[in-house]
Amino acid sequence: MSVEEQIREQLTAGLVPVHLEVANESHMHSVPPNSETHFRVVVVSDAFAGKRQVARHQQVYGLLAAQLEGPVHALALHTYSPGEWQERENSAPTSPDCLGGSKATSPEAQA
Amino acid sequence: MDILDTIKEQIQSNSILLYMKGSPNQPQCGFSAQTVQALMACGERFAYVDVLSNPDVRANLPKYANWPTFPQLWISGELIGGCDIVTEMHASGELQTLVKEAAAAQSAS
């Protein structure tokens, strides 16, 4: 099973999300082609209602502990309750550009 | 000093503390860069630790914090979150309030 599928499966089982996006963004970073190292996840679940963001992310990290100890290097997380998701008109922020390794483009990052 | 004691001391003695990759002027990761930008926009002084040049901190802080990745923003001894949370709090105005309060508390003490 790919890492992407593992993430999807763990989060579906643990949070019963009403909306779930798992995107492999590894191609945006300085890793070999077809890597599974950088992911962006959007989860909308009743389990998050009334919880602070830091607690929500810790809950997700708990579910994905095996992946984070293994292949996953970066995990952009956007966690919402169904009500918050509706207020945001069903959209989450995008990830920043990489600044490290061969993807370094800004003069500061290359110094 | 034990590395965990070092980490605890850093968190206790700096009311606004960012663990990041690189420095605020030369961030080495897009997530760290975005977090620094949000924090600098609040206009208060903050401390930082570059985890790339402190491998002990990089190896041990995630377990202590129950937070596997960097950056990590700590305010008044409490983990606020990583890039995604800090960016969203900045957009909503919550971050400015929190940072101003922490800075005021530190200068008063």
Backbone of each chain as ProteinMPNN parsed JSONL, in Angstrom:
{"seq_chain_A": "MSVEEQIREQLTAGLVPVHLEVANESHMHSVPPNSETHFRVVVVSDAFAGKRQVARHQQVYGLLAAQLEGPVHALALHTYSPGEWQERENSAPTSPDCLGGSKATSPEAQA", "coords_chain_A": {"N_chain_A": [[0.844, -1.199, 0.0], [0.55, 2.237, -0.817], [2.093, 5.121, 0.746], [0.427, 7.291, 0.744], [-2.072, 6.033, 0.544], [-2.05, 4.672, 2.981], [-2.149, 6.805, 4.795], [-4.633, 7.871, 4.183], [-6.256, 5.716, 4.908], [-5.744, 5.369, 7.695], [-6.622, 7.832, 8.731], [-9.277, 7.885, 7.963], [-10.292, 5.731, 9.401], [-9.745, 6.563, 12.031], [-10.907, 9.084, 12.423], [-13.281, 9.369, 11.071], [-13.917, 11.155, 8.812], [-15.847, 13.86, 7.343], [-14.96, 15.079, 5.181], [-12.053, 14.591, 3.273], [-8.818, 15.24, 2.192], [-5.924, 14.071, 0.704], [-2.861, 14.876, -0.37], [-0.004, 14.197, -2.266], [2.766, 16.044, -2.075], [5.374, 15.853, -2.678], [6.812, 16.241, -5.002], [7.248, 18.934, -5.079], [9.492, 19.392, -3.656], [13.033, 18.919, -2.794], [13.565, 16.035, -3.491], [13.93, 12.613, -4.666], [12.287, 11.634, -7.833], [8.864, 10.483, -7.683], [8.789, 10.18, -4.916], [7.53, 9.683, -1.56], [7.251, 11.73, 0.6], [6.489, 14.317, 1.387], [3.468, 15.633, 2.387], [0.16, 16.984, 2.016], [-2.633, 17.506, 3.935], [-6.088, 17.692, 4.292], [-8.542, 17.649, 6.65], [-11.821, 17.196, 7.629], [-13.814, 16.91, 10.343], [-16.172, 15.746, 12.781], [-14.936, 15.09, 15.107], [-13.198, 17.106, 15.735], [-14.544, 19.263, 16.712], [-14.817, 21.902, 19.008], [-12.233, 21.599, 19.902], [-8.859, 22.769, 20.398], [-6.597, 23.95, 17.846], [-3.98, 22.951, 18.139], [-4.339, 20.616, 19.596], [-5.878, 19.14, 17.84], [-4.11, 18.705, 15.71], [-2.217, 17.192, 17.062], [-3.697, 14.93, 17.564], [-4.015, 13.913, 14.972], [-1.311, 13.47, 14.355], [-0.83, 11.422, 16.155], [-2.364, 9.331, 15.067], [-0.96, 8.928, 12.746], [1.547, 8.105, 13.482], [3.313, 5.977, 12.821], [3.83, 6.41, 10.105], [5.002, 8.934, 10.228], [7.282, 8.443, 11.658], [8.558, 6.932, 9.869], [8.592, 7.137, 6.47], [7.506, 9.712, 6.078], [8.225, 13.106, 5.9], [7.358, 15.726, 5.969], [4.294, 17.249, 6.876], [1.668, 18.953, 5.946], [-1.042, 20.326, 7.545], [-4.516, 20.72, 7.723], [-7.125, 21.243, 9.687], [-10.498, 20.957, 10.38], [-13.704, 21.532, 11.912], [-16.963, 20.397, 10.842], [-18.648, 22.678, 10.778], [-16.828, 24.855, 10.752], [-15.581, 24.353, 8.358], [-17.603, 24.82, 6.552], [-17.941, 27.542, 6.984], [-15.565, 28.429, 5.911], [-16.066, 28.17, 3.33], [-15.514, 25.72, 2.156], [-12.688, 25.525, 1.611], [-9.128, 25.209, 1.905], [-5.906, 26.541, 2.96], [-3.016, 26.756, 0.727], [0.222, 25.058, 0.386], [3.476, 26.405, 1.345], [6.243, 27.429, -0.85], [9.107, 25.329, -1.305], [12.322, 25.823, 0.301], [14.721, 24.612, 0.506], [17.705, 22.665, -0.343], [17.959, 21.501, -3.734], [15.797, 22.855, -4.585], [15.977, 25.405, -3.779], [15.436, 28.728, -4.388], [15.36, 31.386, -3.713], [17.552, 34.179, -3.085], [18.421, 34.355, -0.447], [18.153, 31.766, 0.542], [20.089, 30.435, -0.836], [22.458, 31.366, 0.046]], "CA_chain_A": [[0.0, 0.0, 0.0], [1.349, 3.463, -0.846], [2.004, 5.932, 1.964], [-0.785, 8.092, 0.584], [-3.214, 5.176, 0.898], [-1.987, 4.416, 4.429], [-2.627, 8.021, 5.485], [-6.078, 7.915, 3.947], [-6.911, 4.646, 5.665], [-5.634, 5.671, 9.13], [-7.443, 8.989, 9.101], [-10.674, 7.5, 7.788], [-10.659, 4.868, 10.528], [-9.613, 7.234, 13.318], [-11.63, 10.359, 12.555], [-14.536, 9.319, 10.308], [-14.063, 12.516, 8.279], [-16.884, 14.151, 6.344], [-14.197, 15.472, 3.994], [-10.644, 14.238, 3.45], [-7.926, 15.363, 1.028], [-4.529, 13.701, 0.957], [-2.119, 15.154, -1.596], [1.441, 14.004, -2.219], [3.402, 17.251, -2.611], [6.827, 15.599, -2.662], [7.421, 16.774, -6.227], [7.592, 20.342, -4.87], [10.669, 19.454, -2.781], [14.241, 18.347, -3.41], [13.635, 14.592, -3.244], [13.874, 11.895, -5.957], [10.957, 11.488, -8.427], [7.957, 9.468, -7.118], [8.959, 10.055, -3.471], [6.353, 9.913, -0.722], [7.865, 12.35, 1.781], [5.804, 15.559, 1.761], [2.032, 15.507, 2.137], [-0.769, 18.007, 2.486], [-3.849, 16.814, 4.322], [-7.215, 18.482, 4.784], [-9.494, 16.75, 7.304], [-12.987, 17.813, 8.26], [-14.398, 15.846, 11.162], [-16.864, 16.107, 14.024], [-14.02, 14.836, 16.22], [-12.419, 18.311, 16.017], [-15.392, 20.329, 17.253], [-14.517, 22.31, 20.377], [-10.827, 21.352, 20.274], [-7.894, 23.727, 19.869], [-5.868, 23.443, 16.678], [-2.798, 22.172, 18.506], [-4.823, 19.298, 20.016], [-6.328, 18.434, 16.626], [-2.936, 18.224, 14.973], [-1.599, 16.118, 17.843], [-4.531, 13.742, 17.342], [-3.649, 13.383, 13.65], [0.052, 12.928, 14.46], [-0.949, 10.15, 16.854], [-2.867, 8.322, 14.131], [0.018, 8.707, 11.675], [2.871, 7.999, 14.119], [4.177, 5.049, 12.089], [4.245, 7.052, 8.849], [5.881, 10.062, 10.526], [8.579, 7.908, 12.071], [9.146, 6.321, 8.686], [8.901, 7.874, 5.246], [6.94, 11.063, 5.933], [9.135, 14.125, 6.408], [6.583, 16.947, 6.198], [2.851, 17.026, 6.796], [0.882, 20.182, 6.089], [-2.316, 19.858, 8.092], [-5.602, 21.686, 7.869], [-8.136, 20.464, 10.402], [-11.69, 21.763, 10.638], [-14.987, 20.905, 12.211], [-17.846, 20.625, 9.694], [-19.129, 24.062, 10.799], [-15.73, 25.736, 10.311], [-15.344, 24.06, 6.939], [-18.66, 25.511, 5.821], [-17.623, 28.97, 7.073], [-14.432, 28.7, 5.019], [-16.569, 27.878, 1.981], [-14.896, 24.476, 1.688], [-11.346, 25.628, 1.044], [-8.018, 25.273, 2.851], [-4.737, 27.209, 2.365], [-2.039, 25.92, 0.022], [1.516, 24.951, 1.051], [4.505, 27.334, 0.844], [7.299, 26.85, -1.684], [10.283, 24.793, -0.61], [13.489, 26.704, 0.247], [15.938, 23.846, 0.783], [18.319, 21.819, -1.356], [17.982, 21.903, -5.133], [14.626, 23.684, -4.883], [16.234, 26.742, -3.259], [15.418, 29.687, -5.48], [15.561, 32.75, -3.239], [18.969, 34.448, -2.83], [18.709, 34.084, 0.965], [18.266, 30.333, 0.773], [21.281, 29.901, -1.492], [23.662, 31.942, 0.666]], "C_chain_A": [[0.883, 1.255, 0.0], [1.156, 4.236, 0.453], [0.721, 6.781, 1.926], [-2.03, 7.286, 0.985], [-3.24, 4.874, 2.393], [-2.55, 5.606, 5.204], [-4.143, 8.1, 5.383], [-6.814, 6.906, 4.844], [-6.909, 4.943, 7.172], [-6.581, 6.791, 9.535], [-8.931, 8.672, 8.96], [-11.146, 6.67, 8.971], [-10.706, 5.654, 11.836], [-10.52, 8.433, 13.508], [-12.989, 10.381, 11.857], [-14.827, 10.688, 9.672], [-15.252, 12.671, 7.331], [-16.23, 14.651, 5.055], [-12.73, 15.17, 4.256], [-9.898, 14.428, 2.132], [-6.536, 14.95, 1.462], [-3.779, 13.909, -0.354], [-0.638, 14.933, -1.357], [2.1, 15.208, -2.893], [4.918, 17.099, -2.699], [7.52, 16.197, -3.88], [7.82, 18.237, -6.09], [8.903, 20.503, -4.093], [11.853, 18.719, -3.405], [14.431, 16.892, -2.985], [13.523, 13.883, -4.595], [12.437, 11.803, -6.504], [10.18, 10.342, -7.762], [8.16, 9.236, -5.615], [7.61, 10.227, -2.771], [6.826, 10.472, 0.616], [7.089, 13.556, 2.291], [4.323, 15.44, 1.382], [1.275, 16.727, 2.645], [-2.101, 17.308, 2.728], [-4.883, 17.829, 4.795], [-8.217, 17.491, 5.371], [-10.613, 17.575, 7.923], [-13.71, 16.72, 9.024], [-15.105, 16.419, 12.385], [-15.951, 15.964, 15.232], [-13.254, 16.097, 16.623], [-13.244, 19.409, 16.7], [-15.015, 20.621, 18.706], [-13.098, 22.057, 20.826], [-9.939, 22.426, 19.675], [-7.116, 23.075, 18.733], [-4.711, 22.528, 17.075], [-3.206, 20.745, 18.911], [-5.289, 18.477, 18.805], [-5.134, 17.856, 15.862], [-2.258, 17.074, 15.718], [-2.383, 14.82, 17.677], [-4.186, 13.089, 15.992], [-2.249, 12.769, 13.69], [0.043, 11.566, 15.157], [-1.383, 9.028, 15.916], [-1.825, 7.967, 13.078], [1.435, 8.527, 12.218], [3.822, 7.105, 13.317], [4.706, 5.695, 10.808], [5.239, 8.181, 9.128], [7.246, 9.599, 11.019], [9.308, 7.316, 10.881], [9.341, 7.312, 7.563], [8.485, 9.347, 5.241], [7.803, 12.1, 6.652], [8.374, 15.413, 6.75], [5.105, 16.66, 5.991], [2.167, 18.366, 7.027], [-0.535, 19.762, 6.453], [-3.318, 20.983, 8.19], [-6.802, 20.943, 8.426], [-9.316, 21.358, 10.774], [-12.837, 20.898, 11.129], [-15.888, 21.166, 11.004], [-18.355, 22.066, 9.62], [-18.078, 25.036, 10.293], [-15.473, 25.585, 8.809], [-16.36, 24.797, 6.072], [-18.396, 27.021, 5.813], [-16.497, 29.351, 6.123], [-14.81, 28.483, 3.561], [-15.767, 26.749, 1.336], [-13.538, 24.662, 1.031], [-10.306, 25.782, 2.137], [-6.827, 25.934, 2.162], [-3.825, 26.222, 1.635], [-0.699, 25.945, 0.758], [2.508, 25.961, 0.489], [5.496, 26.62, -0.063], [8.446, 26.358, -0.814], [11.44, 25.795, -0.712], [14.792, 25.931, 0.35], [16.477, 23.147, -0.456], [18.231, 22.381, -2.761], [16.794, 22.784, -5.498], [14.827, 25.113, -4.4], [16.289, 27.725, -4.425], [15.698, 31.106, -4.997], [17.045, 32.947, -2.93], [19.34, 34.112, -1.382], [18.975, 32.597, 1.17], [19.541, 29.762, 0.174], [22.562, 30.364, -0.814], [24.344, 30.928, 1.576]], "O_chain_A": [[1.862, 1.319, 0.744], [0.176, 4.03, 1.17], [0.037, 6.956, 2.934], [-2.918, 7.792, 1.671], [-4.307, 4.823, 3.005], [-3.325, 5.439, 6.146], [-4.839, 8.36, 6.365], [-7.844, 7.212, 5.445], [-7.93, 4.792, 7.843], [-7.259, 6.704, 10.559], [-9.746, 9.142, 9.754], [-12.249, 6.866, 9.483], [-11.598, 5.441, 12.657], [-10.87, 8.769, 14.639], [-13.763, 11.321, 12.04], [-15.855, 11.303, 9.957], [-15.616, 11.741, 6.611], [-16.844, 14.652, 3.988], [-12.218, 15.459, 5.338], [-10.273, 13.87, 1.101], [-6.029, 15.428, 2.477], [-4.028, 13.207, -1.334], [-0.078, 15.416, -0.373], [2.014, 15.38, -4.109], [5.65, 18.085, -2.785], [8.677, 16.612, -3.802], [8.626, 18.74, -6.874], [9.373, 21.623, -3.895], [11.71, 18.001, -4.395], [15.34, 16.566, -2.222], [13.07, 14.484, -5.568], [11.478, 11.884, -5.736], [10.772, 9.353, -7.33], [7.745, 8.2, -5.095], [6.681, 10.828, -3.31], [6.805, 9.779, 1.633], [7.036, 13.793, 3.498], [3.975, 15.186, 0.229], [1.702, 17.405, 3.58], [-2.628, 16.616, 1.856], [-4.583, 18.712, 5.598], [-8.689, 16.595, 4.671], [-10.364, 18.535, 8.652], [-14.164, 15.733, 8.444], [-14.694, 17.435, 12.945], [-16.15, 16.621, 16.254], [-12.714, 16.161, 17.728], [-12.681, 20.379, 17.209], [-14.909, 19.71, 19.527], [-12.77, 22.268, 21.994], [-10.213, 22.937, 18.59], [-6.986, 21.854, 18.653], [-4.479, 21.487, 16.46], [-2.501, 19.785, 18.603], [-5.107, 17.261, 18.766], [-5.14, 16.703, 15.432], [-1.789, 16.112, 15.109], [-1.799, 13.737, 17.652], [-4.082, 11.866, 15.892], [-2.017, 11.694, 13.138], [0.808, 10.671, 14.799], [-0.847, 7.921, 15.961], [-1.802, 6.844, 12.574], [2.41, 8.764, 11.505], [4.997, 7.434, 13.153], [5.88, 5.547, 10.467], [6.196, 8.374, 8.377], [8.248, 10.285, 10.82], [10.535, 7.211, 10.884], [10.156, 8.227, 7.674], [9.044, 10.144, 4.488], [8.073, 11.986, 7.848], [8.713, 16.103, 7.712], [4.71, 15.938, 5.075], [2.095, 18.855, 8.155], [-1.152, 18.951, 5.763], [-3.007, 22.068, 8.681], [-7.418, 20.125, 7.743], [-9.139, 22.396, 11.411], [-12.934, 19.712, 10.815], [-15.606, 22.07, 10.216], [-18.481, 22.621, 8.528], [-18.38, 25.934, 9.508], [-15.189, 26.552, 8.103], [-16.031, 25.325, 5.01], [-18.591, 27.696, 4.801], [-16.473, 30.462, 5.593], [-13.97, 28.6, 2.669], [-15.397, 26.803, 0.163], [-13.253, 24.037, 0.01], [-10.561, 26.404, 3.168], [-6.727, 25.906, 0.935], [-3.857, 25.018, 1.89], [-0.504, 26.764, 1.656], [2.42, 26.342, -0.678], [5.592, 25.392, -0.063], [8.715, 26.895, 0.26], [11.535, 26.532, -1.694], [15.867, 26.529, 0.289], [15.8, 23.05, -1.479], [18.405, 23.581, -2.97], [16.765, 23.389, -6.57], [13.947, 25.954, -4.586], [17.097, 27.568, -5.339], [16.204, 31.936, -5.752], [17.728, 31.994, -2.553], [20.446, 33.64, -1.118], [19.904, 32.215, 1.881], [20.025, 28.721, 0.619], [23.634, 29.815, -1.071], [25.371, 31.235, 2.181]]}, "seq_chain_B": "MDILDTIKEQIQSNSILLYMKGSPNQPQCGFSAQTVQALMACGERFAYVDVLSNPDVRANLPKYANWPTFPQLWISGELIGGCDIVTEMHASGELQTLVKEAAAAQSAS", "coords_chain_B": {"N_chain_B": [[24.462, 19.941, 30.679], [21.481, 18.039, 30.666], [19.779, 17.232, 27.643], [17.002, 17.485, 27.573], [16.527, 19.094, 29.784], [17.776, 21.374, 28.9], [16.1, 22.072, 26.757], [13.677, 22.518, 28.159], [14.446, 24.693, 29.701], [14.95, 26.602, 27.735], [12.365, 26.977, 26.755], [11.06, 27.903, 29.011], [12.404, 30.277, 29.618], [12.123, 31.974, 27.498], [9.658, 33.922, 26.322], [8.509, 34.119, 23.856], [9.184, 31.879, 21.492], [10.742, 30.356, 18.779], [11.259, 27.332, 17.261], [13.06, 26.376, 14.536], [13.999, 25.711, 11.064], [17.021, 26.785, 9.996], [17.686, 30.364, 10.095], [15.862, 33.348, 11.132], [16.555, 35.31, 9.202], [17.639, 33.724, 7.228], [15.935, 31.405, 6.438], [15.661, 27.844, 6.062], [13.715, 26.322, 4.971], [10.516, 26.14, 3.554], [8.254, 26.094, 5.19], [9.202, 26.948, 7.667], [10.021, 29.513, 6.892], [7.6, 30.748, 6.236], [6.335, 30.773, 8.695], [8.045, 32.397, 10.235], [7.651, 34.808, 8.884], [4.975, 35.416, 9.539], [5.229, 35.701, 12.273], [7.091, 37.801, 12.52], [5.596, 39.824, 11.488], [4.044, 40.524, 13.589], [5.509, 42.242, 15.092], [7.011, 42.07, 17.475], [9.9, 41.293, 19.533], [11.476, 38.118, 19.251], [12.706, 34.906, 20.323], [14.825, 32.419, 18.778], [15.589, 29.041, 17.834], [17.803, 27.319, 15.851], [17.193, 24.338, 14.496], [18.621, 22.834, 12.73], [21.273, 23.346, 13.191], [21.388, 22.462, 15.733], [21.33, 19.478, 16.408], [20.695, 17.772, 18.562], [18.519, 18.961, 19.822], [16.739, 18.868, 17.722], [16.379, 16.124, 17.538], [15.219, 15.428, 19.975], [13.217, 17.209, 20.861], [10.695, 16.756, 19.444], [9.479, 14.479, 20.699], [9.173, 15.327, 23.368], [7.457, 17.472, 22.954], [5.293, 16.267, 21.842], [4.952, 16.535, 19.127], [5.741, 16.164, 15.862], [7.183, 17.582, 13.892], [9.025, 20.417, 12.433], [8.597, 23.9, 11.708], [8.167, 24.864, 15.253], [6.191, 26.81, 17.272], [6.45, 28.327, 20.381], [4.759, 29.87, 22.974], [4.764, 31.688, 25.941], [5.487, 29.382, 27.382], [3.965, 27.401, 26.247], [3.04, 25.131, 23.672], [2.139, 26.392, 20.631], [1.821, 25.754, 17.935], [2.533, 24.546, 14.571], [3.553, 25.552, 11.259], [1.082, 25.676, 9.797], [-0.933, 26.214, 11.704], [0.022, 28.587, 12.902], [0.036, 30.317, 10.708], [-2.699, 30.425, 10.08], [-3.67, 31.516, 12.463], [-2.475, 33.977, 12.363], [-3.736, 35.116, 10.172], [-6.291, 35.358, 11.192], [-5.956, 37.161, 13.2], [-5.549, 36.361, 15.788], [-2.956, 35.64, 16.483], [-1.401, 37.99, 16.693], [-2.54, 39.157, 18.992], [-1.935, 37.258, 20.967], [0.885, 37.245, 20.879], [1.508, 39.912, 21.534], [0.53, 40.034, 24.146], [2.193, 38.18, 25.405], [4.687, 39.388, 25.08], [4.323, 41.726, 26.54], [3.928, 40.671, 29.088], [6.425, 39.548, 29.546], [8.144, 41.792, 29.558], [7.191, 43.08, 31.75], [7.871, 41.46, 33.842]], "CA_chain_B": [[23.038, 19.823, 31.037], [20.688, 17.092, 29.89], [19.152, 17.945, 26.525], [15.61, 17.829, 27.913], [16.593, 20.257, 30.674], [18.093, 22.516, 28.042], [14.875, 22.432, 26.04], [12.728, 23.105, 29.117], [14.933, 26.011, 30.087], [14.719, 27.498, 26.59], [10.935, 27.258, 26.661], [10.644, 28.693, 30.174], [13.012, 31.6, 29.742], [11.803, 32.805, 26.334], [8.188, 33.899, 26.257], [8.158, 33.849, 22.449], [10.318, 31.072, 21.047], [10.473, 29.601, 17.561], [12.189, 26.304, 16.793], [12.905, 26.439, 13.085], [15.135, 25.271, 10.248], [17.684, 28.001, 9.544], [17.493, 31.524, 10.955], [14.826, 34.223, 10.566], [17.034, 35.954, 7.979], [17.955, 32.72, 6.208], [15.219, 30.143, 6.695], [16.081, 26.772, 5.16], [12.548, 25.498, 4.694], [9.388, 27.017, 3.252], [7.324, 26.15, 6.318], [9.846, 27.833, 8.648], [10.006, 30.871, 6.346], [6.244, 31.292, 6.32], [6.056, 30.992, 10.111], [8.814, 33.583, 10.613], [6.985, 35.989, 8.313], [3.781, 35.713, 10.334], [5.672, 36.137, 13.602], [7.723, 39.109, 12.395], [4.541, 40.801, 11.214], [3.456, 40.922, 14.87], [6.287, 43.379, 15.549], [7.676, 41.909, 18.781], [11.117, 40.483, 19.5], [11.281, 36.715, 19.62], [13.908, 34.074, 20.306], [14.695, 31.268, 17.895], [16.621, 28.005, 17.864], [17.937, 26.648, 14.558], [17.329, 22.908, 14.808], [19.599, 22.217, 11.827], [22.593, 23.416, 13.838], [21.26, 21.835, 17.061], [20.738, 18.161, 16.132], [20.144, 17.187, 19.79], [17.186, 19.532, 19.996], [15.919, 18.335, 16.626], [16.082, 14.718, 17.801], [14.516, 15.196, 21.245], [12.041, 18.053, 21.094], [9.407, 16.204, 18.987], [8.864, 13.597, 21.684], [8.781, 16.164, 24.505], [6.345, 18.343, 22.558], [4.258, 15.494, 21.162], [4.808, 17.268, 17.85], [6.845, 15.501, 15.153], [7.847, 18.335, 12.815], [9.41, 21.81, 12.647], [8.807, 24.703, 12.92], [7.276, 24.837, 16.416], [6.136, 28.092, 17.987], [6.093, 28.238, 21.799], [4.49, 31.172, 23.591], [4.503, 31.589, 27.386], [5.678, 28.014, 27.841], [2.963, 26.489, 25.684], [3.14, 24.903, 22.232], [1.025, 26.991, 19.878], [1.626, 24.92, 16.763], [3.487, 24.653, 13.473], [3.302, 26.552, 10.214], [-0.319, 25.806, 9.382], [-1.697, 26.853, 12.772], [0.503, 29.962, 13.071], [-0.432, 31.091, 9.553], [-4.146, 30.664, 10.201], [-3.885, 32.435, 13.588], [-2.069, 35.303, 11.904], [-4.797, 35.606, 9.291], [-7.492, 35.679, 11.973], [-5.628, 38.187, 14.173], [-5.297, 35.761, 17.106], [-1.523, 35.548, 16.763], [-0.956, 39.3, 17.153], [-3.007, 39.318, 20.376], [-1.166, 36.342, 21.821], [2.278, 37.692, 20.888], [1.554, 41.186, 22.275], [0.337, 39.714, 25.561], [3.394, 37.497, 25.896], [5.765, 40.374, 25.126], [4.012, 42.624, 27.657], [4.142, 39.918, 30.325], [7.866, 39.373, 29.768], [8.802, 43.052, 29.908], [6.705, 43.459, 33.079], [8.419, 40.578, 34.889]], "C_chain_B": [[22.371, 18.799, 30.122], [19.917, 17.852, 28.804], [17.709, 18.338, 26.84], [15.554, 19.013, 28.867], [16.898, 21.525, 29.886], [16.841, 23.01, 27.324], [13.879, 23.11, 26.978], [13.142, 24.517, 29.503], [14.712, 27.032, 28.964], [13.258, 27.94, 26.55], [10.471, 28.143, 27.816], [11.178, 30.117, 30.134], [12.78, 32.499, 28.522], [10.295, 32.776, 26.092], [7.694, 33.708, 24.825], [9.357, 33.144, 21.818], [9.923, 30.241, 19.828], [11.601, 28.6, 17.301], [11.99, 26.174, 15.292], [14.124, 25.848, 12.378], [15.755, 26.513, 9.62], [17.44, 29.127, 10.536], [16.396, 32.405, 10.347], [15.27, 34.925, 9.282], [17.305, 34.964, 6.858], [17.254, 31.402, 6.519], [15.573, 29.099, 5.636], [14.921, 25.868, 4.772], [11.366, 26.436, 4.511], [8.422, 27.17, 4.408], [7.894, 27.053, 7.421], [9.78, 29.284, 8.176], [8.636, 31.515, 6.51], [5.878, 31.611, 7.773], [6.774, 32.244, 10.618], [8.128, 34.849, 10.106], [5.786, 36.398, 9.143], [4.192, 36.285, 11.686], [6.29, 37.534, 13.534], [6.677, 40.195, 12.151], [3.87, 41.274, 12.496], [4.268, 42.028, 15.547], [6.904, 43.269, 16.928], [8.945, 41.08, 18.603], [10.795, 39.045, 19.881], [12.616, 35.974, 19.558], [13.715, 32.947, 19.295], [15.832, 30.29, 18.153], [16.63, 27.344, 16.496], [18.178, 25.161, 14.814], [18.311, 22.203, 13.858], [20.998, 22.279, 12.435], [22.553, 22.909, 15.279], [20.596, 20.468, 16.936], [20.156, 17.479, 17.368], [18.718, 17.671, 20.035], [16.245, 18.942, 18.949], [15.484, 16.897, 16.92], [15.156, 14.529, 19.007], [13.263, 16.03, 21.474], [10.73, 17.424, 20.614], [8.728, 15.314, 20.022], [8.358, 14.399, 22.887], [7.517, 16.96, 24.168], [5.128, 17.564, 22.074], [3.906, 16.154, 19.827], [5.979, 16.872, 16.966], [7.661, 16.379, 14.218], [8.275, 19.728, 13.279], [8.897, 22.631, 11.47], [7.809, 24.403, 14.041], [7.34, 26.203, 17.082], [5.651, 27.856, 19.414], [5.888, 29.642, 22.336], [4.083, 30.953, 25.04], [4.509, 30.13, 27.855], [4.732, 26.994, 27.242], [3.166, 26.348, 24.173], [1.899, 25.466, 21.542], [0.748, 26.17, 18.626], [2.734, 25.102, 15.751], [3.015, 25.679, 12.46], [1.82, 26.764, 9.917], [-1.131, 26.567, 10.416], [-1.292, 28.325, 12.91], [-0.003, 30.844, 11.925], [-1.919, 31.408, 9.669], [-4.449, 31.626, 11.352], [-3.485, 33.859, 13.22], [-3.166, 35.914, 11.048], [-6.025, 36.046, 10.09], [-7.24, 36.775, 13.01], [-5.313, 37.656, 15.565], [-3.821, 35.809, 17.479], [-0.995, 36.867, 17.323], [-1.312, 39.488, 18.625], [-2.146, 38.498, 21.329], [0.276, 36.82, 21.992], [2.431, 38.976, 21.702], [1.434, 40.919, 23.772], [1.595, 39.088, 26.154], [4.55, 38.478, 26.042], [5.562, 41.318, 26.313], [4.29, 41.934, 28.983], [5.634, 39.776, 30.615], [8.535, 40.68, 30.183], [8.362, 43.522, 31.293], [7.386, 42.646, 34.176], [9.866, 40.916, 35.213]], "O_chain_B": [[22.681, 18.722, 28.933], [19.461, 18.974, 29.025], [17.247, 19.399, 26.421], [14.649, 19.843, 28.779], [16.358, 22.596, 30.162], [16.559, 24.208, 27.289], [13.304, 24.145, 26.64], [12.31, 25.417, 29.618], [14.336, 28.176, 29.216], [12.953, 29.115, 26.34], [9.615, 29.012, 27.645], [10.501, 31.054, 30.558], [13.197, 33.657, 28.518], [9.731, 31.751, 25.71], [6.595, 33.198, 24.605], [10.415, 33.746, 21.634], [8.92, 29.528, 19.836], [12.759, 28.987, 17.141], [10.884, 25.895, 14.828], [15.136, 25.531, 13.003], [15.121, 27.207, 8.825], [17.038, 28.887, 11.674], [16.039, 32.232, 9.181], [14.464, 35.117, 8.372], [17.215, 35.31, 5.68], [17.904, 30.403, 6.826], [15.759, 29.428, 4.464], [15.138, 24.757, 4.29], [11.234, 27.42, 5.238], [7.835, 28.236, 4.598], [7.16, 27.827, 8.035], [9.514, 30.184, 8.972], [8.529, 32.685, 6.878], [5.195, 32.598, 8.046], [6.19, 33.052, 11.34], [8.041, 35.844, 10.825], [5.592, 37.58, 9.424], [3.582, 37.232, 12.183], [6.033, 38.363, 14.407], [6.854, 41.343, 12.56], [3.2, 42.306, 12.5], [3.778, 42.68, 16.469], [7.288, 44.286, 17.506], [9.065, 40.284, 17.671], [9.942, 38.794, 20.732], [13.531, 36.369, 18.834], [12.585, 32.565, 18.989], [16.901, 30.671, 18.632], [15.599, 26.863, 16.027], [19.243, 24.773, 15.294], [18.775, 21.102, 14.152], [21.813, 21.38, 12.225], [23.571, 22.926, 15.97], [19.435, 20.306, 17.311], [19.221, 16.688, 17.247], [17.835, 16.897, 20.405], [15.111, 18.568, 19.248], [14.365, 16.499, 16.595], [14.39, 13.566, 19.051], [12.354, 15.613, 22.192], [9.724, 17.541, 21.314], [7.512, 15.396, 20.198], [7.246, 14.174, 23.364], [6.622, 17.101, 25.001], [4.049, 18.135, 21.912], [2.74, 16.305, 19.463], [7.119, 17.212, 17.286], [8.736, 15.966, 13.784], [7.93, 20.16, 14.378], [8.776, 22.116, 10.358], [6.766, 23.787, 13.824], [8.42, 26.691, 17.415], [4.593, 27.268, 19.636], [6.749, 30.507, 22.171], [3.195, 30.157, 25.342], [3.645, 29.708, 28.623], [4.699, 25.844, 27.68], [3.432, 27.331, 23.482], [0.769, 25.071, 21.831], [-0.407, 25.916, 18.286], [3.752, 25.734, 16.035], [2.197, 26.55, 12.757], [1.36, 27.9, 9.801], [-1.918, 27.45, 10.075], [-2.149, 29.203, 13.02], [-0.42, 31.981, 12.148], [-2.344, 32.528, 9.39], [-5.357, 32.451, 11.253], [-4.076, 34.826, 13.7], [-3.486, 37.095, 11.185], [-6.715, 36.992, 9.71], [-8.181, 37.268, 13.631], [-4.861, 38.407, 16.429], [-3.473, 35.995, 18.645], [-0.241, 36.879, 18.296], [-0.478, 39.93, 19.414], [-1.691, 38.991, 22.362], [0.821, 36.804, 23.095], [3.381, 39.111, 22.474], [2.158, 41.512, 24.572], [2.007, 39.425, 27.264], [5.306, 38.413, 27.012], [6.517, 41.666, 27.006], [4.83, 42.549, 29.902], [6.066, 39.87, 31.764], [9.398, 40.682, 31.061], [9.08, 44.282, 31.943], [7.469, 43.098, 35.318], [10.474, 40.272, 36.068]]}, "name": "protein", "num_of_chains": 2, "seq": "MSVEEQIREQLTAGLVPVHLEVANESHMHSVPPNSETHFRVVVVSDAFAGKRQVARHQQVYGLLAAQLEGPVHALALHTYSPGEWQERENSAPTSPDCLGGSKATSPEAQAMDILDTIKEQIQSNSILLYMKGSPNQPQCGFSAQTVQALMACGERFAYVDVLSNPDVRANLPKYANWPTFPQLWISGELIGGCDIVTEMHASGELQTLVKEAAAAQSAS"}
